Amino acid sequence: MSELKTCFKKVDYDLGGLLHYIDIGDIGLPDIQRPFVWSNAKVRDLFDSMYRGFPVGYLLFWENGTGNGAKQIGVDGKQHPIPSRLIVDGQQRLTSLFAVFRGKKVLDEDYREREIEVAFRPRDGKFEVADAAIRRDPEWIANISDTWASGKPSYQMVKGFLKKLEAKGPLSVEDEERIARNLDRLFDLQKYPFTALEIAPTVDEEQVADIFVRINSEGVRLNQADFILTLMSVFWDEGRMALEMFCRQARKAPDTSALASPFNHFIQPDPDQLLRVAVAFGFGRGRLKSVYQVLRGKDLETGEFSNSQRDAQFKRLQEAQAEVLNLTHWHQFLSCLIGAGFRSSEMISSQNALLYA
């Protein structure tokens, strides 16, 4: 009987450790300033489940085959410029947790900046999305990010909150004990345990993408885009930011007609669509597999990794993306569409056909 072999190993973390590894760049989380699809209510539910001690699902990482000695394209100030683990599944959860614990703002799907404000009522351990009434009520901590962002120890936080409540009215000993206990429990969410399944670096890109699609029920298209942009955030963040900016500007008319802009009435492209076009233009390949390989520095013919190969491929990708995002080319193409009789997005039956054209 043959022995069953798995392509992953199980690793246990606490939340504080995960956030530390993201801070120093050892775990590659996509930049906080890229579209985030969870609602504040969903983030609230995540914190409520953790507070109650419920499981919130495992994480899926992919060990990075390039190693920490490889050169990164671009500089983001991390202690470890090349992460040893890339996030395959769990990006929304970790982005939520990182944004709340570090007090960072996120961008929504329309590229509008927003803060994730989750409120907590220590008297009964209730979580809510902050609103105007909650912000005025001393019973609530209107934004739990302040709990950790202040850097104060838990006893100072408890003491300060009780003092604020006592100004409203006297508290019984039982109330004080319950409130202090619940605040300590909130503070200790940093110790919440997570289990990660870490896929071996020998597993290739298409297999990892297949694993991602099989275990995730939220839609293949979004999964693939997230996965691609994870790799791009890790290895060439300036290029990802250029894609994000182009897509943001394509959705909103400029303040003045004198400003050149990708805004149009035919298509509002997503970053992964433009990235695929750049890879098709630069390398003559359009499959998602080719995008993964280019971003990880894998030779498209031999399948081998090398630092020099990755540098050469990124230079080629940079040149191709510059052509794809060139506003002169973009406007000339849009003029061709108008000349061909197209008038609006309703007449475009295939976005991919338009982009590859």
N, C-alpha and C positions, 0 to 999 in steps of 0.2 A: 504494500500500500504506500503510495507516494505521500511525502510530507507536504502539507499545505503551506505555501509561502505567501506572505503578505508583503505589500509594497510600502507599508507605513509602520510607524511605531507610536506608542501612546506616551505622552509627556504631560505631567501635571504642573500647573502654575497657580499662583495667586494673582489677583487683579493688579495689585501694586507692582509685582514683578513684570507683568505684561506691559504695563504703562511705562515702566522704566526702560524695558527693552525697546519700546517704540521711541522713547525720548532719545536714546543714544544711537538709534538707527540699526539695532541688531535684528528687529522685526520690521519688515517693510510694509508700513501702512500707507495707502495712498494719501497724498496731501489733503489736509483738512479743508482746503479751499477748492474742492471740486464738488459737483452736485451730489447732494445727500438726499435720499428718497424717503427716509423715515419721517413720520409726523412726530410732533412733540408728545402726542398721546401715546405713541408706540414706545418712545423712550421712557415715558413715565411708567408704562407697564413693565418694561425691562427692569427698572429700579425696584418696583414693587415686588416683582418675583424674586429678585436677589435678596431684598430685605427680609422676605418671608422664608428664605432658605430654599426656595424651589430651584430646580435645575433650569438653566436657560440655553442648553444646547452646547455641543462641543464646537471647537474651532478646527479648521483644516489649514495646515501650513505646508509649504513645499520647500524642502531644504534646497538652498541655492548651490547649484553645481559650479558656479564660477569662482567661489571662494572669496575670502575677505581681502586677498592680495590683489584682486583685479581692479582696474582703474574704473572710476565712475565717470560718466559723461555729465558734467555739471557738478556744482558744489552746493550742498544744502546745510553745511555746518554740523553734520552729525559726527559723533565720535567714531562711529563705524560707517563709512560711506557706502559700503556694500553690505546689505543685510544678509545674515545667514539663513533667514527664513522669510518667505514671501507668503502673504495671506491669500489663500484661495477661497475659503468660505468663512464668513464671520466679519466681513468688512463693515457692514452696517452696525453690528453690535459694538465692535471695537471703536469705530468712529464716534458712535454715541457716547461711549464711556470715556474716551479720550477727550472729547469736546466738553463734557460735563465736568470731569475731574480736573481738567486743566483750564476751564473757563474760556474755551475757544469758540468763536463763531463759525458757522457752516454756511454753505451756499445751497439754496434749494434748486429744484430742477430748472427753474427759470433764471438761475444765476443771481438771485437776490440774497443778500446776506441776512442771516437771522441767527438769533441766539436761542439755544435750547434751554428754556427756563422751566425746570421741574421744581415744584414746591413740596414742602414736607411739613406735616403738623405733628410735632413731638408728643402732644397729649395722647393721641390715639394711633400714631404710626401710619398716618394716611398720606399718600402721594397724590398730587394733582398737577395739571398744567397751570402755570401761574397766570392770573388775570388781575385786573385792577382791584377787585375786592380783596383778593388774597394778599396783594402787596400792601394794602392798608391795615390788614389784620395782624396784630402782634402775636397771635397764636401760631402763625405760619412762618417758616423760613421760606421766603419767596423764591429764592434761587439756591438750590443746594450746592452749586458750584462754589459759593462763598465758603462753604464748610471746609473744603480742602485748599482752595486757592489762597486763603488768608495765611496759611502756614502755622496757625495757632494750634497748640495741643488741645486735645478733646476736653480737658477739664476747664480750660479757659472759655471754650465755646459753650459748654454747659452752663458755667457760671454767668456768662454774659446774657444768655437767652433767659435764664431764670430771673435775672435782675430786670430785664425788659418786661417780662410777664408780671412781676410783682408790682410794677408801676401801674398796671391795669387793675390789680386787685390781689388780695392775699391768696397764697397757695397752701393747701394742706400738705403734710409730710408725705402722704401717699402720692399726691400729685407730683411733688418734687422728685420723688424716687422714680415714678413711672416715666416722667419726662427725661430725667437724666439717663435712665436705662435705654430709652428709645433713641436718644441722641448718640449715646455710645454705640448703639447698634448701627446707626446710620454711618457714623465715623468709621466703624470697622468694616464697612463694605469693601475697603481696600484689601481686605484679607479674603474676599470671596474666592472660592476655588474654581478654576477652569481646567478642563481637560482638552488637550490639543492632540489631534492625529497628524503626525508629520510624515509627509510623503517623501520617499527617498529621492535624492538628486538624480539618480539614474533613470527615473521614470520620465518619459519624454512629454513634450508639450501637449500633444493631442490626447494622450492618455489622461493627463491631469485635467484638461478641459472636459473630457468625457466623464471623469469622476465628479467634477463640479456640477455638471448638468444632471447627472443621475441622482445626486443627493440633495439637490436644491430644487424646490418646487415653485420658485417665484418667477419662472420664465427664462427660457434659454437665451434670448437676445440680450437681456440686461446682464445676465451672468457673464456672457462672453465679453461684453464691453467692459464690465468691471475688471475682469481678469486681465485683459489687454492693458487697460490704463493703470492697473497695479504695477505691472512690469515697467511701463513707461515712466511712472512716478519714481520708481526706484532707480532706473538707469539713465534717464534723460528728462529731468523735470522741467527744464526750460522749454523743451519741445512740447511736452504735455500742456504747459501753461499757454504756449502760443496757440495750440489747438483750442483750448478752453476759451481764450479771449476771442478768437475768430468766431467761434460758435455763439458766444454771448453777444457779440456785436451784430451777428447775422439775425438776431431775434428782435433787435430794437433799432428804430430809425435814429440816426444821429441828430443832435440838437440843431445842427445847421447843415444845409445842403452843401456847404463848402468843404465839409469833412468827408474824406474817402472812407467808405465803410463796406463790409460784405453784406449789409442788409439788403434783402430782396423779397419778392412776393412769390417765389417759386419753391424754395426749400430752406428749412432751418436745420442745417446739418448737425449731427452729433460728433464728438471728437473721434470716436472709434471709426465712423464712416470715413472721415478725412484721412485718418491714419492708414486705413486699408487702401485708399486711393494713392497715398504717398508710396506705400510699399509696392503697389501695382506699377506705379510710374517708375520707381527707382530700381525695382528688381524683376519686373515682368511677372509678378505672382500676385494672386488675389485671395488665396485661401487664408483663413485665420491661422492655420499652422505656420505659414510663412511669417506672419506678423510676430508670433511668439518667438520663432527662431531668430529673427533679426534682432529683436529686443534683448535676447539673452546671449547674442554673439555666437550663434551656432552656424557653422558653415552649411549653406543650403544644399551643397552637393555631397559632402563627406559625412555630415552630422557631427563633426568634431568641434569642441569648444576651444577657443584661444583668445587671449587678450588682444593680440594684434588683429585678429579677424574681426572681433567685435568693434574695435576702433575704426577699422576700414568700413564696416557695414554701417556704423552710425554716421560716419562722414557722408556716406552715400545717401543715407536716409535723411540727414539734415539738408542736403542739397535738394533732394526730391521734395521734401516737405516745404522748403522755401518756394519752390515752383508752384506747388499745389495751393499755397496760401497767398500767392502773389495777387494783389488786388487788380492789377492791370489785366492779367489773364482771366480772373474771375469776372470782371465787368465785360470783357470782350465776349466771354462765353454766354453771359446773361443776355447780351445784345443779340447774339446768334439765336438764342431761344425765342426772343421777341420777334426777330426776323422770320423765324420758322412758323410763327402764328400762335405761339403759346402766350397766355395772358395772366395766368394765376396758378397757384399750387393745385387747384382742382383739376387742372388739365394734365398734371404729372401723375401717371399711373405707377411708376416705379422710381423711387428715389435712387436706388443703386444704378439703374440705367442712366439716370441723369448725371450722377457723380462720375461714373466710369467714362461717360462720353467726354 
